[in-house]
Structures are given as C-alpha cells and as structure tokens.
Amino acid sequence: MTPFEIRLSLLNLAKDLAMDKFYTTRDATHAVWDVSAENARKVGATVPTPPSPPDFPTQEEIVKTATFLSEFINRTK
C-alpha cells in the first residue's frame, strides 16, 4: 500500500466512524422519543416535539479523527 492509499483508508475509516456515531445517536434519540410519544398517545397527553437530529459530521471532525488514528498507528513506543 502506498502512503496515499493508507491516508485514504484512514480517511474512510474516520468517515465511517463519524457516520456510525451520527446514525447511532440519531436512532437512539428517535427511539426514546418514539416511546415517549406512544406513551403520551396512550394516556391522551400531548405528544412531545420530535428531537432535533444530531449534528452531521464535518470534514474537520473527520480529518481530526483520521489524524488521531494516524498518530496512534505511527507511535513507536
């Protein structure tokens, strides 16, 4: 693997980690709201406002994670 391919792999891994975190957080938050909304409907209460989605990962966050992974891999201890 060339250094360029390694960097690309690290960027893809960082992007995948960020997207996994985004979707996991979004799904968990929505699941909690869904239960709350269902319970409110059952008792005739006002359904709570749906939650806002989490912030979408930025390029800066992805690059920061890729840099962290690269530094971890390159440690010589």
Secondary structure as GFF3:
##gff-version 3
##sequence-region A 1 77
A	DSSP	alpha_helix	3	43	.	.	.	ID=ss1
A	DSSP	alpha_helix	59	74	.	.	.	ID=ss2
###
